[in-house]
Each structure stands twice: as C-alpha cells, then as structure tokens.
C-alpha cells in the first residue's frame, strides 16, 4: 500500500512541476512531495467520512423514516414530503432539489466543496435507490429519535468530510451574506415553514414527530461536527502568574501560553502595571481541578472561560487526564 501511495505522490508532483515548467531545488521538490502527501492523506480521510455519512443517512432514511412516512427538516424533509404526495422516487428528488443549492455553493463557499457535495448527494441517491435496508421498527417515537439520529450522523460526517448531503446550510450561508439574519435564524425559519406545511397537508401529529426527528438530527450534527470532546479556554490574570503556570504544567500536565499585557484599570496619567496573562486549554472534566490549583495560589485571580468545540495539536490530546 505504501509504495502505491508514494507513487501517486511522485506522479502528482511531476505533473505539477511540468505544468509550472520550473526547475526547483531538491528542498522545494521535497516540500512539494510533503504537501501532496498531506493533501492525499486528507482526501482519503475526507472520502472515508463522506462514505460513512452516506451509509448512515441512507440507513436513517430507508430503515426508519421513509417506510413509515416520516419527514425531517431541510431539503431532505422537502424531498420526503414530495415523495409522499407524488410518489416520485426519493433518490430523484434528493438530487433535483439539492442541485440549485449546490450550484449556489460554487460562488458562496468554494468549487472544491461544491464538487464534493455533488458527488456525495449523487452517491446518497444511488444508495437510497439501489441498496435495501431492513425496516427496524414501527414505533413512532423510536422512528423519530433514531431516524433523526442516523440521518444527523450522516449529515455531520459528510460535513466533516468537506461536503453536504443537505443543501439547507448552503442556502443559509448565501442569504446571511445578503441580509442581517444569521445562519441559525435562516435554517430555523426554513424548517418552521416545512413543519407548518407538513401540519397543513398531513396532520399536526406528523408535524410534531417531524420536529422531534429534526431535533434529534440537528443535535447529532452538532455533536459530530463540533467534536466528541469539548474544551474550555481559560484566561488567567494574576500577580502570581508564574506559580499558576507551574501548577498547570506540573500538577495538571497541561501546556499554557503567556501573553504580556497591562492592567487597564487606572485614571488618566496613571502608569499601568505590566502583567503576564496565562491562557490554557483543558477539558470540562479538568475544570474543577484547575480552579482548585488556582485557589491554592491566588483566590483573587481573574479568570475568564469560554467553550472550545474542538482542538487540534499541542499537548492537550497527547497527555492523559490527571
């Protein structure tokens, strides 16, 4: 596998150099090879996420929602409604209704994102149409919860892979750039219209189950996209910053960054006192221990905390929790 991988990288570098028609040094060639290796590794990883997302979304649709006439929000929800009303195959509608939004993505987001999304949606439609999935249950509550879960898992994994299988987010990004509305507001309004239409055409009960399905899907998307672990960024200002730094490093096994700053509280003409500002990243599970370590040193330390959805690199994922 490794020789094939290396051969692909070498060929890609040769093609790039031929297009540029440049003679590069050995260091530059090695850098190009490294860049291509990173790109290829990320492409394989993203493709794997998209593939898993397609399988999960297909299972949610055919194993739960579609056989029991349930609907969801977004473009998928519109497709399910039209399928129930017209008997047009869901696979055709998934492509047809998503296509305008994906075309919009070429200018709104990026060409690469749009191409990946087109491929992902077509593969989703093919999977839904040709691959049989077992019908898991007929219990309405289980259908709504787990149908939404697997559909949301699929959407989240596709986003992790750099694409979408539901064009609602693309529309929301496009409209948010033209108006003062946020992406979340636009998606909410869009889905309220869908659920209202479902209540009018079908029944209020179906609309309520659709809302439950949507909530399960959206929470799962947030969980998958934001990461399994949730971190807390902590900024600490104290006269005993060095002691606190040592406690973070030695007692908690975490890293931190030191910013040079000045205390801003003072009257006109006062000389502002210089101070070191500590910044560290920890998991929520370590938050109580950090407070304990700080209180041991300086109970009057000024601490600011904010949520970090995910983190990469550094020491945080290399050291075990203590």
Secondary structure, 3 states (H helix, E strand, C coil): CHHHHHHHHHHHHHHHHHHHCCCCCHHHHHHHHHHHHHHHHHHHHHHHHHHHHHHHHHHHHHHHHHHHCCCCCHHHHHHHHHHHHHCCCHHHHHHHHHHHHHHHHHHHCCHHHHHHHHHHHHHHHHHHHHCCCCCCCCCHHHHHHHHHHHHHHHHHHHHHCCCCCCCHHHHHHHHHHHCCCCHHHHHHHHHHHHHHHHHHHCCHHHHHHHHHHHHHHHHHHHHHHHCCCCEEEEEEECCCHHHHHHHHHHHCCCCEEEEEEECCCCCCCCCCCEEEEEEEEEEHHHHHHHHHHHHHHCCCCEEEEEEECCCCCCCCCCCCCC
